[in-house]
Amino acid sequence: GANLLTLNIEVHRQSHFANYLNFDDYAIVEAEIIETPETKERSIKTLVKIMKLHNGSKTTANSGRSIIYIELNDASKGLELGQRLLLKLKLNEVKGPKNPGAFDYKSFLASKNIYHQGYVATGNWKLLEEPATLNLFVLSSKLKQHLLASLKESGLDGEELAVVAALTLGTKTELDP
C-alpha cells in the first residue's frame, strides 16, 4: 500500500523535472496548458504539464505539473487550454504557511501533485505549434466557455448567472468568494 502511494507522487519519479533543474538559474521548458488560464490583476495564472527541459545543448523529456504566472498583456490574454508554450523562467518550490494554524497551500497543492511555481515575464515565452491531435479536455473546456457566454447573452447576470453556471456547467469562476 505505502509503495503504491509513493509511486503515485510525481515528484518521486525519475522523470520529474525537479530532478534535472538548477533552481538558482533560469530554465527553458516546454509545457502544455492543462487548466483554463485565469486572469489575475497583473498576470495570467495557469497550470501546466512540463514536457521537456532544455539545458544548453541537452533536451530531456520530463514530467510534472507546475503553476505558472505569465505577465498580463494582450498576447497572454489569448492563452487557452491545450496550447503548448516555450518558457524561460525560474521555478520555485511552493512555500508552506508561515503562521501556525494558517491554511497550508503547499500541502493542498501537493495533494494535486503540484510542488513548484514560477513567473514568466513578457518576452520570455513563446506559443508553440498547436498539437494536431484532438484533445477531449480541450474540446469540453471550449464548449463550457461557449455555453457560459450563451448564458451571459441570455440576460443573466450577477448572482443569478453565478448560480446557474455553477449548477449547470460546474464552473465556480462567476461565484463571489
Order of alpha helices (4+ residues) and beta strands (2+ residues): alpha-beta-beta-beta-beta-beta-alpha-beta-alpha-beta-beta-alpha-alpha
